[in-house]
């Protein structure tokens, strides 16, 4: 059951980060800081609980990997740690900066650096699916 919740939360976040990268951020590119801040708060209200759920599942799976897939579970957790580090030290500060003042360079950096999270969550999605598959 944990592996299924893990896969669902990971793919939700993978899909969401792709949408943010390709649609949502582009729509906010010229937005005034207060609108950017409002959208950031609304998005965080949806994203943060799912990120916490995904983290709890990833830790549980790394502690007791299904089907003997310890390496995959640990790799998925390592990728998730990179997502969290990128979010905490790159994207979150950029969101705060853009919520205070319009900044073309900061916005370009957000778009550029967010590709890392897109790649990490996409890779995690495939690992999450693999953790659902019974071993042969």
Secondary structure as UniProt FT lines:
FT   HELIX           2..19
FT   HELIX           20..24
FT   HELIX           25..28
FT   TURN            29..30
FT   HELIX           33..63
FT   HELIX           66..68
FT   HELIX           70..86
FT   HELIX           87..91
FT   HELIX           92..100
FT   HELIX           104..132
//
